[in-house]
Structure formats: C-alpha cells, structure tokens
Amino acid sequence: DQPQTDVSDPEQINSIYQYQENTRTLGKGILSNYAVLVDTDHHTILARKGETERIVPASMTKVLTLLTAAEHLQESDFDKKFKITVDITDFCYVNECSVAGFEIDEKVKVIDLLYGTILPSGADAAMGLAEYVAGSQEAFTALMNDKLTELGLSETAHVTNCIGIYDEDHYCTLLDMAAIMEAAFDNELCRKVLSARTYQTSKNKKHPEGLLLSNWFLRRIEDKDTGGEVLGAKTGYVTEAGNCSVSYGTDTKGRNYICVTADAPGSWKCIYDHVKIYKRFSKRK
C-alpha cells in the first residue's frame, strides 16, 4: 500500500467519510477491483481502491431493503403473515434469483421475511417484504430512494428494485454502501438480522419444521484471522458486478470498521480480500 494524499474532489464523494493524509491506496494484493475500508468511529477512510466509482451493488442492495422495511415496521408486525404469490415465485425463477425457499401460497411471518432477505439473500423474501410494507414493489422502491436522500446519498446512489437485479439505473459507490451499512447497524433490528449466522423460520403447513437459513459469508469468515471479529455482512453477485460484499467488523480494541468490496473473481476471493483488509488495519496502534 502507498500513502494517498492526492484525494478525490470532495464534491464527488458523500460527506460522511473523510480522507486523511495517511489514507492508503490498496494495491494488487487485493483482488477485488473496488475496495474501501472506513473507520465508523471517526468517519474516516482508511484504505481505498475505486471507492468513488459507480458500481453495481447486486444483492448488497438488500441491506437498504432491510433498513427501509425495518423503519416502516412495528414490533406488532413481526408475527403477521404474508402469502407468497405465484408472481413472486415466477419472477424469482425467470430471473434466476437466489431464494429463501418459500413456496406458493405459503403464509410467512414478517420476521421470517426479514431474515430470509439477508441470510440466504432471498429475492422471494425481499419481494414479500416490499409488498407487505408498501403494497407494491414500485412503492417500496420509492421508499428506498427516499432513504438514500435522507442519508445524503441521492447524488451518487439510486435503486430500481429491492433485490439487486441489474439495471443501468441501479447503482451506488462503495462509500454509499458503507454509509447504508452503518445506518443499518445503527438500527437494532437490522443489526440483529445482519449479525445472525443461522436462523430457523417459523413452522407452517408448507414447512412443518421451518427452514434453516444461513449467512454463508459470516460462517466462512468466522474461522479466519481478521485481527478481530466480523459482526455482520451481506454478499452480492450479478455478472455485471462480479462478487461483492459489505461487512461490519471490530478489532480487539473495540474499534469499528466497514469494508466494502466489488468485482472480485470469485466468492472465496471476495472473503479473503475482507480478511486481508481487516487484518492489515487491525494492527494499527
């Protein structure tokens, strides 16, 4: 890594995170073409690589889906049920989306939709959540863009769906995604969902034992030496984005970080990039 002093034009980045004289530029040792590490305690950028470039967020989008839903739900909603429709399952099949595994006409608790959106990156869960909260996916997407405006990200981020399906008008920067993740971790419900390694959905007629959902990124990284602990994460993949992920970590001294990477040449390569970046900066005095 080399010290980075010639920073980007502040007008081209969101104002939540600031560069420092010792902000590092990540080199070829990080295989993802885009990467950033931010210190959430001081809102500073520790390491960078294409952090202000427009990227395709893929299923990292679902962090914003979760946050938007959480802010429009009451605790009394959690045990209420949403019926999965054939339109939802057909859409997921046609678009080759990852799913939680809910079936047509299955009545799913809202709390299960929240976990189903994140842990297995379920498009079926995300679509159900959107329709429950806003009545339609279009109306929910409008709420998501309202949240981007509230966070001060609307100049560089915009979404057209709640899943992360590729669209030329569906984009953000790595710094935008870091800000979204930070906002999500500030929300108690979102933090709980994003931090879950596994989750068992409620029993019902379609699934008498429930469904066991797993956050594979967290389960694969938990035995790696990051110099601390990765507390929560969301991955993504579409052809146009490569493998990408946003994670929230802490070091042994209790300092908090968010790492975002995009366009890695494989899912394991994406994980190893996060491991390398966290470990490198957890050694700071």
N, C-alpha and C positions, 0 to 999 in steps of 0.2 A: 504494500500500500504506500501511496505517496500523499504528503500533506496537500490539501486543496485550499488555495487561497483565492483563486480567481472564480468566485462563486457566480451562480446564475443570477440573472436580473430578478430582484425581489418581486417585480411586477408579474413574473411568470410562475411564481410558486405561491402556495397558500401561506398565510402568515402565521400559522400555528407553530411551525417548527423553524428554527433559525440556524443558519450556518455558523460555524466557528472557524477560527484560524487553523485549528487542528482537525477540522473535518477531513476524513480520509476518502480518497477515491479507491474503490475496490478494483482489483486487477483481474487477471485471467484465472487466478486461483478459485474465483467464484464463477461457476459455470453458467448460472443464470445471466441473461443479457441485461437484466434490470434488477437492481437491488438497493435497498436502503435500510439503515438501522437508525432509529430515533430513541432518544432518552426522553421518556414521558414525564419524568420528574422535573426536568428543566426545559423541556420542549426544544431540544437541540438536535441537530443532525450529526450523528457520529460517523457514518460511513455512507457512501453514495455511489451509484452507478446507473445513470439514466433515470434518475428519480423524478425529473420533471417532464419526461417524455409521456405522450399519451399511450396507454396500454389498454389491452382488452382484459377486463377483470375476471371473465369467466365466472365460476361459481364462488369466487370471493365476494361477488355481488350479494350472496345470501347473508353476509354479515349485516349489510344495510337492510335486507329483508327482515331479518330477526329484530334489529333495532327499531325499525319502523313499526312492526307489529307490536313489539313489547310496549311501546309508548302509546299505543291505542287500545291496549287490553287492560282489563281489571282482573284482579285475582279471582273474582267470581266467574270469569270467562273460562278459566282453565279446565274445568270439568265438563263444560258444554261440548257438544259434539257437532262435527261437520261431516256430511255424507260425501264421500268421494264419488265423483261423477265419471261417466264414460268419456266425456270430453277431456277430462284431466288425464285419465289413463291413456287415451288415444294420442293426445298431444305428446305425452312423455315417450310413447313408443315410436311415433313418427319422427320425433326429433332426437331419438337415441339419448334421452336424458338419464342420468343416474336417478334412482328412485329409492324411497324408504321401503317400498313393498306393500303399500296399502292397496286394497282391491276395490273394484267397482261396487258401489253401494255400501261399502264399509263405513260405519259411523265411528269417526276417530275423534278422540278428545283433543281440544285445542292445545293442551300442554304437550301432547304427543306430536302434534304438528310442528311445534317449536323445535323440539329435539330432532324430529325427522328432517327438518330443513337443514340442520347443521351437521349432525354426526355422519349420516350416510350421504349428505348433500342431496336430499330427496326433492326432486322437482315436483313430485306429487304432493308432498307436504307443503312446499312453498306456495304452490298454486292454491291449495286448500286454505292455507293461512291468509293469502291475499283476498280470496273471495269471502272468507269469514269476516275479516276486518273491514273491508271496504265495499263489498258487494260485487266487485269485478276486479280482474287483474289490471285493467286500464286505470281504474280509480285508485288502486293501491300503488301503482307505479307513479301516479301523480303525487301521492303522499311521500314516496321515496325521494322524488326530486325536490319536494318541499323541504325534506330533512337535509338534503345536500345544500340547499340555500341557507337553511338555519345554521349549518356548520360552516358556512362561508366558502363552500367548495364548488358552487354552481358555475364558476367561470371555467373550470377545468374538468368537471365531472358531470355526467348525465347518464341516466339509465332508461331503457325502453322496455324492460321486463324484470320480473322478480327472481329469475332463475340464473341468469348469466349467459343465456343463449347469445351467440354472436350477432351483432348488429353494428353497422358503422356509426350509429348514433349512441352506442352504449360503450362508454369509455370512462377512464379516470387516469390519474397519475399514481405512482407509488406513495407519494406523500398524501394524496387524497385518501388512499386506502388505509394508511396509518392513522389518519385522523378519524376515519369511520370506526376503526377497531378500537381506538382509545375511547371514543364516545360509547361504544358498546360495552367496554369493560367498566365504564363508569355507571352502567345500568346493572343493578343487582341481578335481575332475571337473565339478561344477556350473558353476563359473566358466568353465571351458573351453567347455562347451556353450552357456552363455548369451552368451558373447562371440563365438561363431562367426557370421560374416556369411553364409557358404555352407558346405555340406557335401555330399560325394558319398557316397552309400550304397554298400555292397559289391555287387559284381556277383553275380547269381544267374540261375537259369533264367527267372524271370519278368521280370527286368530285367537283360539282359546287359550294359548299360552302367552300371547303377546308377541312382539317382535324384538329381538335383541339388536340394538343399533350400536355401532362402534365408530369412534373418530379415529381412523387409521393413522393419521398424521401424528396425533398425540401418542398413540400406542407404539408407533415405530420409533419415535424420537425419545421416549422416556428412558431408555436404557443407554442413550448416547451422552457423552460428556460435553455439556454445553457451558460448564462453569456455573451452573445454576439450575433453574427449572423452567421449562416451557409450560405455561399455565393454561393456554388456550390457543386454538388455531382453526383456520379454515383454508382448505385447498381449492384449487380450480384447474380445469383443463378444457380447452377447446383448441382445435387445430391452429387458429389464428393467435392464440395466447401462449401455446406451449404449457408446460406445467408451472403453476404459480401457487403461492401460499402467503398468507398473512398470519403471524403468530405473535403472542404476547408472552414475554419472558421476564424472569427476575434473576439476579445473581445472588451469590452467597451473602452479600452485604445488604440485600433488600432493595437494590436499585432496579428500576423497571424500564423495560425496553419493548419496542415493537419492531419486528423485522418483516419486511415485505420483499418478495422476490417474484420475478416473472420471466417466462420464456426459458425455462430450464429444459435440457434434453431428455428428461425422464423424471418420474415421481421420486425415486430414491435420490437422484442428483439434487432435486429441489430440497429434500430434507437435509442432505449433507451440507448444502450451502447455508442453511439456517444454523446448523451445528457449528460450522466454521466461523460464521459471523458472530454468533453469541459468545463462543469461547474466546475469540480474539479480543473482544471488548470487555469481557467479564474480568480480564486480568488488569484492568486499569486500577490505579491506586485511588 
